[in-house]
Amino acid sequence: MLYPFLQKGRAEAGVDEAGRGCLAGPVVAAAVILPEDFAHPLLNDSKKLKASDRYALRQIIEHEAVAWAVSFIDPDVIDEVNILNATFLAMNEAVNKLKIRPQHLLIDGNRFKDTTAGIGYSCIVKGDALYASIAAASILAKTYRDDQMLTLHQQHHQYLWNNNKGYPTTDHRLAIEVHGITIHHRKSFRLLPEEPQLRLFHE
């Protein structure tokens, strides 16, 4: 059972990200303000759900939420500012895109750099398995990022992003070794264990 809020009577936005550990594609963050009485038996940390349940819940969340927003930070920015700062940037952008300004943020994780002009926040380790609004944000971030990777897979099918979504799986690393890298890869990441000179993939 997820907690509906940290403090009753306050507009709280749950905030979470997806794709932080990937070798390719954007890091995506979502912010969600749910009604205090929102509940759904399937709602949970997105990592614990089947893909079909995540997408079904996304429709429900988007319909029932008081406000929601999603933000994408591309690999070139990740390479420029590093993945931690890019994650903070995505989270802040998602919060700032909400149609209603929240009174407090529930951040999944143990660190946050706030640029939201003074909204208070609480960092909650494994918060996506504890609070409904963070779980909802995790679902939106995950599904919107998966959609993006499925689109990119159509352009670069040899990396099997339809299966690995850009994460450092064996098949993804093998494809990098054979085909080189794309503009969607994070060049600041250790893409291969041995780190040979990587060439940019050209179609």
C-alpha positions as a Python dict, from the first residue, in 0.01 Angstrom:
ca = {
    (1, 'M'): (0, 0, 0),
    (2, 'L'): (147, 333, -109),
    (3, 'Y'): (120, 644, 104),
    (4, 'P'): (-112, 903, -56),
    (5, 'F'): (90, 1201, 71),
    (6, 'L'): (369, 1308, 304),
    (7, 'Q'): (158, 1587, 459),
    (8, 'K'): (-219, 1599, 426),
    (9, 'G'): (-378, 1905, 268),
    (10, 'R'): (-70, 2008, 71),
    (11, 'A'): (-27, 2000, -309),
    (12, 'E'): (263, 1756, -339),
    (13, 'A'): (429, 1662, -668),
    (14, 'G'): (604, 1328, -692),
    (15, 'V'): (916, 1346, -909),
    (16, 'D'): (1116, 1059, -1059),
    (17, 'E'): (1345, 986, -1354),
    (18, 'A'): (1416, 706, -1600),
    (19, 'G'): (1725, 626, -1803),
    (20, 'R'): (1997, 754, -1577),
    (21, 'G'): (2209, 439, -1621),
    (22, 'C'): (2163, 403, -1996),
    (23, 'L'): (2437, 427, -2259),
    (24, 'A'): (2207, 589, -2515),
    (25, 'G'): (1899, 806, -2532),
    (26, 'P'): (1769, 1082, -2307),
    (27, 'V'): (1723, 1092, -1935),
    (28, 'V'): (1354, 1156, -1870),
    (29, 'A'): (1185, 1295, -1561),
    (30, 'A'): (820, 1329, -1469),
    (31, 'A'): (634, 1525, -1205),
    (32, 'V'): (282, 1430, -1094),
    (33, 'I'): (33, 1586, -855),
    (34, 'L'): (-236, 1332, -765),
    (35, 'P'): (-564, 1388, -583),
    (36, 'E'): (-525, 1294, -217),
    (37, 'D'): (-784, 1020, -254),
    (38, 'F'): (-625, 867, -565),
    (39, 'A'): (-568, 493, -540),
    (40, 'H'): (-522, 208, -783),
    (41, 'P'): (-443, -156, -696),
    (42, 'L'): (-172, -182, -963),
    (43, 'L'): (8, 142, -884),
    (44, 'N'): (367, 73, -783),
    (45, 'D'): (728, 145, -868),
    (46, 'S'): (745, 119, -1249),
    (47, 'K'): (1033, -132, -1227),
    (48, 'K'): (800, -378, -1053),
    (49, 'L'): (530, -365, -1323),
    (50, 'K'): (476, -535, -1656),
    (51, 'A'): (496, -303, -1957),
    (52, 'S'): (125, -351, -2029),
    (53, 'D'): (38, -246, -1673),
    (54, 'R'): (264, 59, -1696),
    (55, 'Y'): (91, 180, -2011),
    (56, 'A'): (-256, 112, -1870),
    (57, 'L'): (-166, 309, -1558),
    (58, 'R'): (-23, 593, -1765),
    (59, 'Q'): (-364, 654, -1919),
    (60, 'I'): (-527, 651, -1577),
    (61, 'I'): (-265, 880, -1423),
    (62, 'E'): (-286, 1133, -1704),
    (63, 'H'): (-665, 1137, -1680),
    (64, 'E'): (-692, 1153, -1301),
    (65, 'A'): (-391, 1364, -1202),
    (66, 'V'): (-437, 1721, -1087),
    (67, 'A'): (-131, 1800, -1301),
    (68, 'W'): (150, 1610, -1471),
    (69, 'A'): (449, 1689, -1692),
    (70, 'V'): (743, 1512, -1854),
    (71, 'S'): (1086, 1645, -1951),
    (72, 'F'): (1358, 1501, -2178),
    (73, 'I'): (1731, 1584, -2157),
    (74, 'D'): (1927, 1467, -2460),
    (75, 'P'): (2268, 1297, -2464),
    (76, 'D'): (2460, 1606, -2579),
    (77, 'V'): (2345, 1790, -2265),
    (78, 'I'): (2418, 1484, -2051),
    (79, 'D'): (2773, 1481, -2189),
    (80, 'E'): (2811, 1852, -2124),
    (81, 'V'): (2683, 1875, -1765),
    (82, 'N'): (2714, 1506, -1649),
    (83, 'I'): (2432, 1265, -1582),
    (84, 'L'): (2362, 1373, -1224),
    (85, 'N'): (2316, 1738, -1319),
    (86, 'A'): (2118, 1636, -1628),
    (87, 'T'): (1885, 1436, -1404),
    (88, 'F'): (1834, 1738, -1178),
    (89, 'L'): (1772, 1952, -1487),
    (90, 'A'): (1507, 1710, -1615),
    (91, 'M'): (1335, 1697, -1276),
    (92, 'N'): (1328, 2075, -1241),
    (93, 'E'): (1199, 2119, -1597),
    (94, 'A'): (918, 1872, -1533),
    (95, 'V'): (818, 2054, -1214),
    (96, 'N'): (829, 2393, -1386),
    (97, 'K'): (607, 2260, -1667),
    (98, 'L'): (325, 2163, -1429),
    (99, 'K'): (9, 2366, -1489),
    (100, 'I'): (-33, 2396, -1111),
    (101, 'R'): (255, 2503, -889),
    (102, 'P'): (302, 2242, -615),
    (103, 'Q'): (363, 2338, -254),
    (104, 'H'): (613, 2059, -196),
    (105, 'L'): (813, 1805, -399),
    (106, 'L'): (865, 1439, -317),
    (107, 'I'): (1191, 1347, -492),
    (108, 'D'): (1284, 985, -553),
    (109, 'G'): (1642, 937, -434),
    (110, 'N'): (1880, 1094, -186),
    (111, 'R'): (1990, 1412, -369),
    (112, 'F'): (1832, 1702, -554),
    (113, 'K'): (1947, 2040, -683),
    (114, 'D'): (1650, 2275, -677),
    (115, 'T'): (1596, 2549, -937),
    (116, 'T'): (1219, 2578, -891),
    (117, 'A'): (1226, 2917, -717),
    (118, 'G'): (1169, 2804, -366),
    (119, 'I'): (941, 2501, -367),
    (120, 'G'): (1026, 2288, -64),
    (121, 'Y'): (1125, 1929, -123),
    (122, 'S'): (1190, 1599, 52),
    (123, 'C'): (1430, 1338, -88),
    (124, 'I'): (1298, 987, -29),
    (125, 'V'): (1514, 683, -99),
    (126, 'K'): (1311, 424, -293),
    (127, 'G'): (1024, 668, -281),
    (128, 'D'): (870, 516, -595),
    (129, 'A'): (779, 214, -383),
    (130, 'L'): (648, 427, -94),
    (131, 'Y'): (445, 724, -226),
    (132, 'A'): (173, 716, -488),
    (133, 'S'): (277, 1039, -660),
    (134, 'I'): (639, 925, -700),
    (135, 'A'): (523, 586, -831),
    (136, 'A'): (303, 769, -1082),
    (137, 'A'): (596, 985, -1189),
    (138, 'S'): (814, 678, -1230),
    (139, 'I'): (553, 525, -1463),
    (140, 'L'): (527, 835, -1680),
    (141, 'A'): (905, 880, -1700),
    (142, 'K'): (959, 514, -1788),
    (143, 'T'): (687, 484, -2051),
    (144, 'Y'): (769, 811, -2226),
    (145, 'R'): (1136, 717, -2237),
    (146, 'D'): (1053, 369, -2368),
    (147, 'D'): (843, 528, -2643),
    (148, 'Q'): (1139, 744, -2742),
    (149, 'M'): (1376, 446, -2755),
    (150, 'L'): (1130, 247, -2967),
    (151, 'T'): (1123, 538, -3213),
    (152, 'L'): (1503, 555, -3219),
    (153, 'H'): (1515, 178, -3271),
    (154, 'Q'): (1346, 227, -3607),
    (155, 'Q'): (1643, 438, -3718),
    (156, 'H'): (1916, 226, -3554),
    (157, 'H'): (1776, -125, -3530),
    (158, 'Q'): (2116, -292, -3491),
    (159, 'Y'): (2143, -175, -3129),
    (160, 'L'): (1821, -358, -3030),
    (161, 'W'): (1688, -60, -2838),
    (162, 'N'): (1341, -213, -2866),
    (163, 'N'): (1464, -469, -2612),
    (164, 'N'): (1738, -303, -2408),
    (165, 'K'): (1606, 58, -2421),
    (166, 'G'): (1965, 183, -2426),
    (167, 'Y'): (2079, 10, -2109),
    (168, 'P'): (2427, -150, -2099),
    (169, 'T'): (2326, -504, -2190),
    (170, 'T'): (2562, -750, -2357),
    (171, 'D'): (2384, -719, -2692),
    (172, 'H'): (2396, -339, -2678),
    (173, 'R'): (2769, -334, -2601),
    (174, 'L'): (2835, -588, -2878),
    (175, 'A'): (2648, -370, -3127),
    (176, 'I'): (2856, -68, -3023),
    (177, 'E'): (3173, -271, -3074),
    (178, 'V'): (3062, -383, -3422),
    (179, 'H'): (2885, -71, -3552),
    (180, 'G'): (3036, 217, -3354),
    (181, 'I'): (2820, 479, -3187),
    (182, 'T'): (2535, 708, -3290),
    (183, 'I'): (2453, 1066, -3203),
    (184, 'H'): (2217, 918, -2943),
    (185, 'H'): (2496, 756, -2742),
    (186, 'R'): (2638, 926, -2434),
    (187, 'K'): (3003, 979, -2522),
    (188, 'S'): (3095, 1067, -2163),
    (189, 'F'): (2988, 717, -2049),
    (190, 'R'): (3206, 408, -2052),
    (191, 'L'): (3042, 247, -2351),
    (192, 'L'): (3270, -57, -2370),
    (193, 'P'): (3471, -225, -2093),
    (194, 'E'): (3798, -185, -2283),
    (195, 'E'): (3708, 160, -2425),
    (196, 'P'): (3870, 129, -2768),
    (197, 'Q'): (3855, 428, -3001),
    (198, 'L'): (3485, 448, -3083),
    (199, 'R'): (3378, 566, -3425),
    (200, 'L'): (3058, 756, -3497),
    (201, 'F'): (2805, 547, -3683),
    (202, 'H'): (2692, 682, -4021),
    (203, 'E'): (2407, 534, -4220),
}
